[in-house]
Structures are given as structure tokens and as C-alpha cells.
Amino acid sequence: MKFTSFNPMIITRDAEAAIALFEALGFERRHTKDGFREDVSAVRMKDASGFHVDVVQAPVDQDLTGIRMNVDDFDEAYEFLTSRGFRSKDGNRPTETGSSRGCMMVSPSGFAITISKHFRDRH
């Protein structure tokens, strides 16, 4: 399994406030992704040094931070994490969009890693 990207992710009810904060820090919006669920969207941001942060708009009770881990082999990453006690937040149902397959995984201690496999030929 190879990483194709690895960066922090913020999940919040108020994405615009978080996005404004990171814009003030020099990050720019790169793209927005919908299609996970009707009430979830994500904004990918990048700064001049090449650092990324994702801000996810979702119906959460409180803000969460996690890691976004894009991989070249979703099944291998899923097995790697489940073998170490991680569980899918959505009950073992990866989200399929037109261009990716992903799943938020929660560790036994509670931190989250969202694994994602992008299909570049489906954009």
C-alpha cells in the first residue's frame, strides 16, 4: 500500500468558519467534493509550501480532527486498519462516489483516519 497523500482533516458543522481561518493562514481552496452523503461535503485546501488540509462540512455534535490518507489500494488499507482494531464509522460501508471510494475508520482509542482511493480516470 502506498500513500498518495496524507494530511490533517477537520470535520465541522461550520465549514465556512474553519475555511476562513485557514485562508487567513495562507491556504487556498483547491476543490470541493460532494457525493458522500447529501449532508456532507469537503473542501481541499493547499498553501504555498504545498501543505494540505481538508475541511469537511458534516452534521457532527462537535468539531473533530482526523487524518486523510489517500492510498493506491483501498482494500489493503482497510484490512491493515481493521487488523489493528479500527472500525468503520459507518458500519463497514465505504462511500462510493464517481471518482473515489472512502471510509472513515476510528481507532480503539478514538482517533480517526479517513482512507480514500481516487480513480483518476473517472473525473
Disulfide bonds with the S-S distance in Angstrom:
none
